[in-house]
Every structure is written in structure tokens, then in C-alpha cells.
Amino acid sequence: MENLFWIGFIGAAAALLFALSRFRNVMKYSEGTDTMKKIAAAIRRGANAYLKRQYKSVAVFFLVMAVVLACLALLGMVSPFVPFAFVTGGVWSCLAGFIGMKVATAANSRTAHAASESLNRGLRVAFSSGAVMGFTVVGLGILDISIWFAVLRYGFHREAAEIATTMVMFGMGASAAALFARVGGGIFTKAADVGADLVGKVEAGIPEDDPRNPATISDNVGDNVGDVAGMGADLYESYVGSILATFAIGAAAGYGWNGMFLPVVLAVAGIFCSLIGTFFIRTGEKASQRELLKTLRTGTYFAAALAAVAAVPLTYFVMRGVTERWWGILISIFCGLIAGCAIGYFTEYFTSDTYRPTQDLAGTSETGAATVIIGGVSLGMKSTIAPILIIAVAVVVSFLTAGGTLRTNASGYAEFFSCGLYGIGIAAVGMLSTLGITLATDAYGPVADNAGGIAEMSGLGKEVRERTDALDSLGNTTAATGKGFAIGSAALTALALLVSYIDIAKSGMDYAPDLSITNPAVLVGVFIGAMLVFIFSALTMSAVQRAARSIVVEVRRQFREIAGLMEGTAEPDYEACVDLCTRGALKEMILPSILAVVVPILTGLILGVEGVVGLLTGAAVTGFAMAVFMANAGGAWDNAKKYIESGQLGGKGSDCHKAAVIGDTVGDPFKDTSGPSLNILIKLVSTVSIVFCGMIVKLSIF
């Protein structure tokens, strides 16, 4: 079976070649007028400048960590391959986000121009650019895994168990890079967005993306560095992490090469299924918001259905020789696919303005901003019910059908337990197998948002702006759905990584650890994990607040001091706002990111393996609930504002609109900074714990 892993290279080639074809398709479209080209060029310059400075900062962190890991490797506390894999994982994660950002900044003006011709053309351009991001992420992810497998197996002749244990440590680099990208990009985009809305819409009473607003360009830049580059790096590490965690569990369950090969072949099948699904996304010229949602849903659901069909022969072929319960593993895969679609649907229900929850939230604006904020917080909290129950059912069903048992006194309990955990890991892989098309529908959103801004700033006709607004509103929902999908997969992946940590730790210990909740070390660790989620969220929210404050002050200054700015006879200083956002984001992203690395190590050195297990449990449970709450509340606030801007409740400029804008500014850091960063946090603390497990076992105080 180990000789079939070359299939990963085929899947990677197919994904990357399709991404290249979509990129060429996007570049065939015209950028539009000279004004549109000028605005798009300014957005590109800002995005490139920010990412260049961000990557320089991240490079310093990676250099320091590589040296630390090299020292630990010399001391025999980590595999000698880990320092190199840490660097390559970070580089590929950043590369996935960078490519997506480059395509998005090339597609924004093209989408606006295509929308001036028809709604369907605008959708096709924006979605094609998102497809570049989606298939680049899965292509690079499966390529990274395949290369390292080939190196370890054929270059160093390692066996299955050692390869699985070593490769599960490789996700740390991707997770660290993703956290920097998500936090830094999130701070940038929401500082610009909040500053532009508060001064432009509320105080000055000018439309969104009005060229007179000095923060408009930085707002559009932020969409690319946060929602595109950040999301790409985020889901790259989710994708790789789920496969590597299942590698380790498969080896522990005694499935050997077969247990390691199944997640790879499922990922490859998912690439082809996603590729086919993209051709089902098209719409009519007069499509409603519900019809636009339906066409995207059709593509993703069709890809998931194809993946489910493909999983039947693949699971039978790969697993029937090592376990009689291959059918149970197949059901686990189905659980992951169904759970992903279900979470996407309920996220859409709570955040789309085509459904009652968001419409009711918009109605609270009639009594002011306070009731909008209260209503949004309540909606976000209620929206956690469905995802948590879905994940709970998926975990239990996949565990039991794969061969697990909940009775600790059962004969062969340890073997049953490992088999059941493999079911949970393969469910996570199933959920992420169609990531190519799921991420395409997510990355499409920021492109549509930018297209609306360019249409407004270029003075295109009202009909064009209506089309881009429709695409933008759809993008808000698909972005929320993508975040829900990412958070759901993070919960399953974090659980799989937790199991991997326990197995690796036990192999290096000379006693059986007490991992019961009554153990004070475990209990204290749970509290620390829950606290870490709140502190991390507080730091990222405060970072947005401070950076946004500087933008508000700068925009007010320009409106006050630049003569003729409000009359449209003078141009604002866009670069000043871009520079403020860049400096603020790079400064503020450091502490939260470092905290995610330091806390699990310190907890392990003080409380031992048991304390780390508690920390990972507390962070995963609390982080999952908090991330769903923040992402959905923020998405609902945003679309409640869009619902009013469509002409409901007085439309743009009304008191209801101003109240909704305040709610949206509160929701911005919820949904685009703190919320989506939490799913990376819960995986990063897991991978950090796994990498430093050997050191913790040898040096812990208790």
C-alpha cells in the first residue's frame, strides 16, 4: 500500500493545473476604465506592501523557532526532520495565502467590469478567482504531505509508525504562519473598515466606498490581506493538520500503511469532485439573493455527494484487508461530509438576510444601536446550538461505527478506542475533502466586496452597483459559511490532534498518566485553556480597537484640514490610512500569536502532560463555541446592515441604517479577526504541544 502514495502527486498536479487555468480565465477579462485600473493598482500596491512587511516579521519568528527546534533535535527531544518541516510548512502556508491575494487583487476590477455586462459574468469572474485560492490551497497541501512522505519513506526508509508520529509534528509551521496571517490581516482589515464606516457613513453621511473617504483604499486592501490571504493560510493548515493527525491515529490503531493511505486518497478524490462541482455554479441575470445562494450551494453539495460516492469503493479497497469494519469507517467519512454541509446550512440560516433571524435583527435598528448590538449578541449565542450538536453527533457516530466502545471495562478496550478515534480523524478528512470548492465560495466574497468598492469609486451606473451589492451580500454569507466550515473542521482536527498528543506522550513516559477530570492537573489545565481563549479574543479585539481609533482620528483630520475634500474637488491621502493600518496590524499581531506558542509549553513544564491534556480540552471546547458565536453574530450584523441598504426600513442614510452600521462595526472584529483566529488557536496549541512533548515529559516539574 505504501507504494500507492504517489497518487498524492497526481491530485496536487490536478489541483494546481486547474488553479492555473482559472487564473488564466480571470486574466482574459478587461479591467475596465482607466479610473478602475488606477483604483485596482492602488489596492494591489497596498496589499503587496503589507504582506511584504508582514512576511519579514514572520520570518524573524520562524528563524528563532527553527533554531530552538534544531537545539531540541540535537538533544533528542524532537525528530531531526521537525525544524525543516516547520519552515517548509510555514512557507507553503504563506505561499497559499499570497497566491490567493495576488489573484484577488487582479480580479476585483475585472469583476466590477464584468458585472457592468451581466450579473452572471460578474459571478463567474469572482468565483473563478476564488477557485484559484481554493485549489491552490489543496494542491499545495497534498503536495507538501506527499513530498515529506516520499522523503521519509524512500529517502530515509522509515516505517509507518515512525513516519506517522514524525509527520504529525509538521503542522506547527503551517499553524503558526496561519495565525500570524489571520490575526495581522484581521486587524488590518477591520481597523480600516471600522474607521471608514464610523466617520464616513455615520458622521459624514456619505455612501460606502465613497472616493472622498480617506480609508476607502485601506478598507479594500484589508479585504485581500485578511479575508483572502488570512483565510487561505488558515484552511491550508486545517487541511494538512486533519490528514496528518489521521496518519498518527491510523498507525496507533494498527492500520499501518492502509490507515495512512486512506486520508490521502480521499483528499485526492475530493479534489476531482470539487473540480467537477465548480462547473455547476452559474446564475440568471435577474437572480434573487436566494437564487444566488442556491447556485453556490448546488456546486458545494454536488461535490460533497460525489465525494461520498467515491468514498465507497476507495474505503473498501484500502481498508477491507486490515479491518472487518471498513463499512464503519465509510460511515465516519459520511458523517464528516454531512456535518460540513449541515454546519454550512445553519450558518447560512443565521447570517443571510434572506432568512428571518437576520431580518429580525435588522428590525431592532428601529429602536437604536443598543438594541441592534443586544440582538446580535443574542443571535450569535443561539447560533452555537446547531454546530455544537452537529459536531457532537458526528463525533459519537463516527467513533462508534468505526469500532470504538464507550465502556472502559470492555475486553480489548484500548484497541476499540483507537479504532473509534480513527473514525473521528477520518471524519475530519471527509469534511475537508471538498475544501477546493468550499474555499472557492468563501474567497469569492472579498473579490465581490472589492468590486463593489471599485464600482462606487469609479462612478459606474446604479445598475452595476446593484449587481455588485448582490454579489457582495452573497459574499458576506458565503464568508460566514466558510468560517463555520473552518471552525467545524477545526473542532474535529483538534480532537484528533489531542489523541495524537496523548499517544506520543505515553510512548515516552515510564508511568500511565491519570487523565481523568478529577486529576487537579487536568482540571487546572481545562481552566487555563478556557482562559486562553478569552485572553486571546480580548487581545485581538483590543488590537482592532486601537488600530481603528487611529484611522478614525486620521480620517477626521483629513475631512477637517483638506480643503474641498467633501465637495469632491480635492483627493484624500489614501496612503496615510494604509500605512497606519499596516503599522498597527504588524505591531498588534505579535502578542496574541506568541501567547499561543508560550502558554502550552509553560503549562506542560509546570503541570506536566496531564495539564496539557486539560489545556487542549478547555481550549478546543471553549474556542469552538466562542468562534461560532463571534463569526455568526458578526455575519448577521453585517447582513442586517446590507438588508437595510437594499431599501428596507428606510434604506441608506436613515436612522435605522446608522444604527445598523454601529452594529456592523462591533461585528467586524468578531467575524473577521477574533472569531476566525480561534480555530487556528485551538490547532496551534495542539501542534505546539505535540512538537514539545518530549521536552515536557523530561523537564516537567510535577
SULLINQUI-V674194 format. One record per pair of residues at least 6 apart in sequence whose ideal C-beta (glycine too) atoms are under 7 Angstrom apart, sorted by the first residue. I is the first residue (numbers start at 1). J is the second residue. Records with the same first field share a line. If there is no record, write none. Layout:
BEGIN
I = J, J
END
This chain:
BEGIN
1 = 257, 258, 261
2 = 153, 257
4 = 261
5 = 146, 149, 261, 264
7 = 264, 265, 268
8 = 142, 145, 146, 264, 268
9 = 146
10 = 268
11 = 142, 267, 268, 271
12 = 139, 142, 143, 146
14 = 271, 272, 275
15 = 135, 138, 139, 271, 436
16 = 136, 139
18 = 135, 275
19 = 132, 135, 136, 139
22 = 128, 131, 132
23 = 103, 132
25 = 128
26 = 103, 106, 107, 110, 125, 128, 129
27 = 106
29 = 110, 113, 114, 125
30 = 110, 113
31 = 37, 40, 109, 110, 113
32 = 109, 112, 113
33 = 458
35 = 458
36 = 109, 112, 113, 454, 458
37 = 109
39 = 454, 457, 458
40 = 108, 109, 454
42 = 217, 574
43 = 105, 108, 217, 220, 221, 224, 450
44 = 105
46 = 217, 218, 221, 578
47 = 101, 105, 221, 224, 225
49 = 582
50 = 188, 221, 225, 582
51 = 98, 101, 225, 229
53 = 582, 586
54 = 184, 586
55 = 94
57 = 586
58 = 177, 180
62 = 87, 90
65 = 86
66 = 83, 86, 87
69 = 78, 82, 83, 86
70 = 83
72 = 78, 695
73 = 79, 80, 82, 83
77 = 694, 695, 698
78 = 169, 691, 694
79 = 166, 169
81 = 166
82 = 169, 691
85 = 148, 170, 173
86 = 172, 173
87 = 173
88 = 144, 173
89 = 144, 170, 171, 172, 173, 174
90 = 173, 174, 176, 177
92 = 140, 144, 174
93 = 174, 177, 178, 233, 236, 237
94 = 177, 181, 233
95 = 140
96 = 136, 137, 140, 232, 233, 236
97 = 181, 229, 230, 232, 233
98 = 229
99 = 136
100 = 132, 133, 136, 228, 229, 232, 443
101 = 224, 225, 228, 229
103 = 129, 132, 133
104 = 129, 224, 228, 443, 446, 447
105 = 224
107 = 125, 126, 129, 447
108 = 447, 450, 451, 454
109 = 454
110 = 125
111 = 122, 125, 126, 447, 448, 451
112 = 451, 454, 455, 460, 468
114 = 121, 122, 125
115 = 121, 122, 451, 464, 467, 468, 471
116 = 460, 464
118 = 285
119 = 283, 285, 287, 467, 470
120 = 282, 283, 284, 285
122 = 451, 467, 468, 471
123 = 283, 471
124 = 282
126 = 444, 447, 448, 451, 471
127 = 281, 440, 444
129 = 444, 447
130 = 440, 441, 442, 443, 444, 447
131 = 278, 440
133 = 228, 232, 439, 440, 443
134 = 435, 436, 437, 439, 440, 443
135 = 436
137 = 232, 235, 236, 239, 435, 439
138 = 239, 271, 435, 436
140 = 236
141 = 236, 239, 240
142 = 267, 268
144 = 240
145 = 240, 243, 264
148 = 167, 170
149 = 163
152 = 158, 163, 166
153 = 163
160 = 251, 256, 257, 260
161 = 251
164 = 247, 248, 250, 251, 260
165 = 248, 504
167 = 244, 247
168 = 244, 245, 247, 248, 500, 690
169 = 690, 691
170 = 244
171 = 237, 240, 241, 244, 687
172 = 687, 688, 691
174 = 236, 237, 240
175 = 237, 241, 680, 683, 684, 687
176 = 684
177 = 233
178 = 233, 234, 236, 237, 680
179 = 593, 596, 677, 680, 681, 684
180 = 589, 593
181 = 229, 230, 233
182 = 230, 233, 234, 676, 677, 680
183 = 540, 589, 592, 593, 677
184 = 585, 586, 589
185 = 225, 226, 229, 230
186 = 226, 230, 540, 672, 673, 677
187 = 543, 544, 547, 584, 585, 588, 589, 673
188 = 222, 225, 226, 581, 582, 585
189 = 222, 223, 225, 226, 227, 672
190 = 544, 548, 668, 669, 672, 673
191 = 544, 547, 548, 551, 581, 584
192 = 215, 218, 219, 222, 551, 577, 581
193 = 219, 222, 668
194 = 544, 548, 665, 668
195 = 215, 548, 551, 552, 555
196 = 213, 215, 216, 219
197 = 661, 664, 665
198 = 552, 665
199 = 552, 555, 556
200 = 206, 210, 213
201 = 208, 661
202 = 658, 661
204 = 559
205 = 653
206 = 212, 213
207 = 456, 652
208 = 456
209 = 216, 452, 453, 456, 457
210 = 216, 456
211 = 457
212 = 565, 566, 568, 572
213 = 555, 572
214 = 554, 555, 558, 572, 573, 574, 576, 577
215 = 551, 555, 577
216 = 453, 457
217 = 574, 578
218 = 577, 578, 581
220 = 450, 453
221 = 578
222 = 581
223 = 446, 449, 450
224 = 446
226 = 672
227 = 445, 446, 479, 672
228 = 443, 446
231 = 442, 443, 482
234 = 486, 676, 680
235 = 435, 439, 486
237 = 680, 683
238 = 432, 486, 489, 490, 493
239 = 432, 435
241 = 493, 497, 683
242 = 428, 429, 432, 489, 493, 496
243 = 263, 264, 267, 429
245 = 425, 493, 496, 497, 500
246 = 263, 425, 426, 429, 496
247 = 260, 263
248 = 500, 503
249 = 418, 421, 422, 425, 496, 499, 500
250 = 259, 260, 422
251 = 259, 260
252 = 418, 503
253 = 259, 418, 419, 422
255 = 322, 323, 422
256 = 322
258 = 318, 319, 321, 322
259 = 422
261 = 318
262 = 315, 318, 319, 426
263 = 426, 429
265 = 314, 318
266 = 311, 314, 333, 429, 430, 433
267 = 429, 433
269 = 307, 310, 314, 433
270 = 307, 433, 434
271 = 436
273 = 303, 306, 307, 310, 434
274 = 303, 434, 436, 437
275 = 436
276 = 303, 306
277 = 299, 300, 302, 303, 437
278 = 299, 437, 440
280 = 298, 299, 302
281 = 295, 296, 299
282 = 295
283 = 291, 292, 295
289 = 354, 470, 473, 474
290 = 354
292 = 470, 474
293 = 348, 352, 354, 474, 477
296 = 441, 478
299 = 437
300 = 434, 437, 438, 441
301 = 341
303 = 434, 437
304 = 337, 341, 434
307 = 337, 433, 434
308 = 334, 337
311 = 330, 333
312 = 330
315 = 326, 329, 330, 333
316 = 326
319 = 326, 329
320 = 326
323 = 403
325 = 402, 403
328 = 401, 402, 403, 423
329 = 402, 423, 426
331 = 401
332 = 398, 401, 402, 423, 426, 427
333 = 426, 427, 430
335 = 394, 397, 398, 427
336 = 394, 427, 428, 429, 430, 431
337 = 430, 431
339 = 390, 391, 394, 431, 488
340 = 431, 485, 488
342 = 390
343 = 387, 390, 484, 485, 488
344 = 481, 484, 485
346 = 386, 387
347 = 480, 481, 484, 632
348 = 477, 481
349 = 355, 357
350 = 357, 379, 383, 632, 636
351 = 358, 477, 480, 632, 635, 636, 639
352 = 358, 477, 639
353 = 359, 473, 639, 640, 642, 643
357 = 379, 636
358 = 636, 639, 640, 643
359 = 643
361 = 372, 375, 376, 379, 636, 640
362 = 640, 643, 644, 648, 649, 660
364 = 371, 372, 375
365 = 372, 644, 649, 656, 659, 660
366 = 649, 656
368 = 659
369 = 659, 662, 663
372 = 659, 660, 662, 663
373 = 663, 666
376 = 633, 636, 637, 663, 667
377 = 633
379 = 633, 636
380 = 629, 630, 632, 633
381 = 629
383 = 628, 629, 632
384 = 625, 628, 629
387 = 484, 488, 628
388 = 625
391 = 488, 491, 492
394 = 427
395 = 424, 495
398 = 423, 424, 427
399 = 420, 421, 423, 424
400 = 420
401 = 423
402 = 419, 420, 422, 423
403 = 416, 419, 420
404 = 416, 417, 419, 420, 421, 423
405 = 413, 416
410 = 416
421 = 499
424 = 492, 495, 496
425 = 496
427 = 492
428 = 489, 492, 493, 496
431 = 488, 489, 492
432 = 489
438 = 482, 485
439 = 482
441 = 478, 482
442 = 478, 479, 482
444 = 475, 478
445 = 475, 476, 478, 479
446 = 475
448 = 468, 471, 472, 474, 475
449 = 472, 475
451 = 468, 471
452 = 465, 468, 469, 472
455 = 464, 465, 468
456 = 465
473 = 639, 642
476 = 635, 638, 639, 642
477 = 639
480 = 631, 632, 635, 671
483 = 631, 671, 675, 676
484 = 628, 631
486 = 676, 679
487 = 624, 627, 628, 631, 679
490 = 679, 682, 683
491 = 620, 624
493 = 683
494 = 620, 682, 683, 686
495 = 620
497 = 683, 686, 687, 690
498 = 616, 617, 620, 686
500 = 690
501 = 616, 686, 689, 690, 693
502 = 613
504 = 690, 693
505 = 609, 693, 697
506 = 513
508 = 694, 697
509 = 609, 697
513 = 609, 610
514 = 610
515 = 522, 610, 613
516 = 522
517 = 523
519 = 610
521 = 607, 608, 610, 611, 614, 702
522 = 610, 611, 613, 614
523 = 614
524 = 607, 611, 614
525 = 603, 607, 610, 611, 612, 613, 614, 615, 618
526 = 614, 617, 618
527 = 618
528 = 603, 615, 618
529 = 614, 615, 616, 617, 618, 619, 622
530 = 618, 622
532 = 599, 619
533 = 619, 622, 623, 626, 678
536 = 592, 595, 596, 681
537 = 626, 674, 678
539 = 591, 592
540 = 592, 669, 673, 674, 677
541 = 669, 674
543 = 588
544 = 669, 673
546 = 584, 588
547 = 581, 584, 585, 588
550 = 580, 584
551 = 577, 580, 581
554 = 576, 577, 580
558 = 565, 572, 573
559 = 565, 566
562 = 570, 572
563 = 570
564 = 570
565 = 572
596 = 681, 684, 685
597 = 688
600 = 612, 615, 685, 688, 689
601 = 688, 692
603 = 611, 612, 615
604 = 611, 612, 689, 692, 696, 700
605 = 696, 699, 700, 701
606 = 701
607 = 702
608 = 696, 700, 702
609 = 696, 697
612 = 689, 696
615 = 685
616 = 685, 686, 689
619 = 681, 682, 685
620 = 682
623 = 678, 681, 682
626 = 678
627 = 675, 678, 679
630 = 670, 671, 674, 675
631 = 671, 675, 676
633 = 667, 670
634 = 667, 668, 670, 671, 672, 675
635 = 671
637 = 663, 664, 666, 667
638 = 664, 667, 671
640 = 660, 663
641 = 660, 661, 663, 664
644 = 651, 656, 657, 660
645 = 651, 652, 657
649 = 656
650 = 656, 657
651 = 657
END
